[in-house]
Amino acid sequence: MKRLMYSLMALTLVLSTGCKQSDPPENFRVLVWSDEFDGSELDESKWEVQLGTGGSVGLYLWGNNEAQFYRKENISVENGMLRIRAQRETFQGMDYTSARIRSLNRGDFKYGRVEARIRMDNIAGLWHAFWMLPSNASQPWPISGEIDIMEYVGNLPNSILHYIHFANTQGNHQYKGVDIPFTTASSQFHVYAVEWDQTEIVWYIDDVVTQRIGRDDPDVGPTWPFDAKFHILLNTAIGGNLGGNINVQALTSPRYMEVDYVRVYQ
């Protein structure tokens, strides 16, 4: 309850407009990796485009019963912006298409501040995510961990989700986090970030702290998997276990996740 009350109080301080930041954050001052999306196409020296329905990486329907086929054609870079397009479109037996990229082996980080400035459409069925997975996991998911910097679900249009996934001492899936009340994720750009070190992970929206989870947390500490290199993922899924019911009519028109930049400080 204390954490939820703190998050609600912090929310009232979040900026209503997400100005493009230029100053480095207080605790992590060295910019070690970034993509400002200033070109005319995705920089594949920084991002791998993941394709299909997950079968190529052993995750049928990406492990979440998702309804989309990921295509490179659903990615565009223009006017200093990455745009991931999701829409109703029959392709390779699926009824929807979207896109998913990751920085694996191109940007892998142990600790630091990871941030992105993002705006997302909030159509029912869309499931936008800015998150991290381990780059050289010696154990399968969820034992190896997952950091969800930001998830935004069209069927939960007034919340931003901050979660981690891990396993208990028996190896069973666990998760911990909060749903932050938030109403302008679709109408305005905001900066979503985590600051992460050997003691805790701290979430931010527009530089306001929204959650802290430490390795001394009794739910997480015994199996804390976050002392390893992680990479960044950006994607918009459709439907699935969290995306839920799909507004089919609304998705006949393209809908977007728009990313102004991604930056990593250490």
C-alpha positions in Angstrom: 0.0 0.0 0.0 2.8 2.4 0.8 4.4 1.9 -2.6 1.0 2.4 -4.4 0.3 5.6 -2.4 3.8 6.9 -3.3 3.2 6.1 -7.0 -0.1 8.0 -7.0 1.5 11.0 -5.3 4.3 10.9 -7.8 1.8 10.8 -10.7 0.5 14.3 -9.8 4.0 15.6 -10.4 4.6 14.0 -13.8 5.0 16.6 -16.6 2.0 16.9 -18.8 4.3 17.4 -21.8 7.3 15.3 -22.6 10.0 17.7 -23.8 13.0 16.2 -25.6 15.7 16.0 -23.0 19.3 17.0 -23.6 20.8 17.0 -20.1 22.2 13.7 -18.8 20.5 12.2 -15.7 22.0 12.9 -12.2 23.2 9.4 -11.3 24.3 8.1 -14.7 26.2 10.8 -16.7 28.0 9.0 -19.4 26.0 8.4 -22.6 27.2 4.9 -23.8 24.6 4.0 -26.4 21.8 5.8 -28.2 19.6 5.9 -31.3 18.1 9.3 -32.1 16.4 7.9 -35.3 17.7 10.7 -37.4 18.2 8.7 -40.6 15.7 7.5 -43.2 15.8 3.8 -42.2 16.4 1.6 -39.1 20.0 1.4 -38.1 20.6 -2.4 -38.1 24.0 -1.9 -36.5 22.0 -1.1 -33.4 18.8 -3.1 -33.9 17.9 -6.6 -35.0 14.4 -6.9 -36.6 12.6 -9.9 -35.3 10.2 -11.5 -37.7 7.3 -13.9 -37.7 5.2 -15.5 -35.0 8.0 -16.6 -32.6 8.6 -20.1 -33.9 12.1 -19.2 -35.1 13.1 -18.6 -31.4 11.0 -21.3 -29.9 8.2 -19.1 -28.8 5.0 -20.1 -30.6 2.8 -16.9 -30.9 5.6 -15.3 -28.9 4.7 -17.2 -25.8 1.6 -15.1 -25.2 -1.0 -16.3 -27.8 -0.4 -13.1 -29.7 -2.3 -12.4 -33.0 0.3 -10.6 -35.1 3.0 -11.5 -37.6 6.0 -9.3 -37.1 7.3 -7.7 -40.4 10.2 -5.4 -41.3 7.8 -3.5 -43.5 6.0 -2.3 -40.4 9.0 -0.3 -39.4 9.7 3.2 -40.6 12.2 6.0 -39.6 11.3 9.5 -40.6 11.4 13.0 -39.2 13.6 11.9 -36.4 11.2 9.2 -35.3 10.9 5.4 -35.2 7.4 4.3 -36.0 6.1 0.8 -35.4 2.9 0.2 -37.3 0.2 -2.2 -36.2 -2.8 -3.0 -38.3 -5.4 -5.5 -39.4 -3.7 -7.2 -42.4 -3.8 -10.9 -43.4 -0.2 -12.2 -43.8 1.3 -15.7 -43.5 -1.9 -17.0 -41.9 -2.2 -14.2 -39.3 -4.8 -11.5 -39.2 -2.6 -8.7 -38.0 0.9 -7.3 -38.6 3.3 -5.3 -36.5 7.0 -5.0 -35.7 9.5 -5.9 -33.0 13.2 -4.9 -32.7 15.9 -5.7 -30.2 19.5 -4.6 -29.5 20.9 -8.1 -28.8 24.6 -8.2 -29.5 24.4 -4.6 -30.7 23.6 -2.9 -27.4 24.0 -5.1 -24.2 24.2 -3.5 -20.8 24.8 -4.3 -17.1 23.4 -1.5 -15.0 22.7 2.1 -16.0 19.9 4.3 -17.0 17.8 3.1 -20.0 15.3 5.6 -21.3 13.1 6.3 -24.3 10.7 9.1 -25.3 7.5 7.4 -26.6 3.9 8.0 -27.7 1.5 5.2 -28.3 -2.0 4.7 -29.8 -4.4 3.2 -27.3 -6.7 1.0 -29.4 -8.2 -2.1 -27.6 -6.0 -5.1 -28.3 -2.7 -3.2 -28.8 0.1 -4.1 -26.3 3.1 -1.7 -26.6 6.3 -2.5 -24.7 9.7 -1.1 -24.0 11.5 -3.8 -22.1 14.7 -5.8 -21.5 15.8 -9.4 -21.5 19.2 -11.0 -20.6 21.7 -11.2 -23.5 23.6 -14.4 -22.5 21.2 -16.2 -20.2 22.5 -19.4 -18.6 19.0 -20.3 -17.4 15.7 -20.2 -19.3 13.0 -17.5 -18.8 11.8 -16.6 -16.2 14.8 -17.7 -14.1 17.0 -15.4 -16.1 14.8 -12.4 -15.5 12.9 -9.7 -17.5 12.6 -5.9 -16.9 9.5 -4.2 -18.3 10.4 -0.5 -18.4 7.0 0.4 -19.8 4.0 -1.5 -21.0 0.9 0.2 -22.3 -2.2 -1.9 -23.1 -5.2 -0.6 -25.1 -7.6 -2.4 -22.8 -6.0 -0.6 -19.8 -5.9 2.8 -21.5 -5.3 4.8 -18.3 -2.3 2.9 -16.9 1.4 2.4 -17.5 2.7 -0.9 -16.3 6.1 -1.3 -14.6 7.1 -4.9 -13.8 9.9 -7.4 -13.4 9.7 -11.2 -14.0 11.8 -13.7 -12.2 11.5 -17.1 -10.6 11.2 -18.3 -7.0 13.6 -20.8 -5.4 11.6 -23.6 -7.0 12.0 -22.1 -10.4 8.3 -21.0 -10.8 7.4 -17.8 -12.6 6.9 -14.8 -10.4 6.3 -11.1 -11.2 6.2 -7.9 -9.2 5.3 -4.4 -10.1 2.6 -1.7 -10.3 0.1 -0.2 -12.7 0.6 3.5 -12.6 -2.5 5.6 -13.3 -1.7 7.7 -16.4 -3.9 9.3 -19.0 -1.7 11.0 -21.6 0.4 8.2 -23.0 -1.5 8.2 -26.3 -1.9 12.0 -26.7 1.7 13.1 -25.7 5.3 11.9 -25.7 6.7 11.0 -22.3 10.1 9.7 -21.2 10.0 6.2 -19.7 13.1 5.0 -17.9 14.7 2.7 -15.4 17.9 3.2 -13.4 19.4 -0.1 -12.4 22.4 -1.1 -10.3 23.4 -4.0 -8.1 21.0 -3.0 -5.3 17.8 -1.9 -7.0 15.8 -1.0 -10.1 14.0 2.3 -10.1 11.3 3.3 -12.6 10.6 6.8 -13.9 8.1 8.7 -16.0 9.4 12.1 -17.0 12.0 11.9 -14.3 9.5 11.3 -11.5 10.1 8.1 -9.6 7.1 5.7 -9.9 8.5 2.5 -8.4 11.5 0.9 -6.7 12.3 -2.8 -6.3 15.4 -3.7 -4.4 17.3 -7.0 -4.2 16.5 -6.9 -0.4 12.8 -7.3 -1.3 11.8 -10.6 0.3 9.8 -11.6 -2.8 12.7 -11.1 -5.2 16.0 -11.1 -3.3 16.6 -14.9 -3.0 16.7 -15.3 -6.8 17.6 -11.8 -8.0 18.7 -12.4 -11.7 19.5 -8.8 -12.6 23.3 -8.9 -12.3 23.9 -9.6 -15.9 23.9 -7.9 -19.3 20.5 -7.2 -20.7 19.4 -5.9 -24.1 16.5 -3.6 -25.1 13.3 -4.5 -27.0 10.6 -2.3 -28.6 7.4 -3.8 -30.0 3.7 -3.6 -30.4 1.9 -6.9 -29.9 -1.8 -7.4 -30.7 -4.2 -9.4 -28.6 -2.7 -12.2 -26.5 -2.7 -12.9 -22.8 -2.3 -9.3 -21.8 -3.4 -7.5 -25.0 -6.9 -9.0 -24.7 -9.9 -8.4 -26.9 -9.1 -6.6 -30.2 -11.0 -3.7 -31.6 -11.0 -5.2 -35.2 -12.6 -2.2 -36.8 -10.2 0.4 -35.3 -7.2 -1.7 -36.5 -8.3 -1.5 -40.2 -6.4 1.8 -40.0 -2.7 1.8 -39.1 -1.9 2.5 -35.4 1.5 3.4 -34.1 4.1 3.3 -31.4 6.3 6.3 -32.0 9.8 6.5 -30.5 11.8 9.8 -30.5 15.0 8.3 -29.1 16.5 5.5 -27.0 19.5 6.3 -24.7 21.6 4.4 -22.3 23.7 6.1 -19.6 26.2 4.5 -17.2 
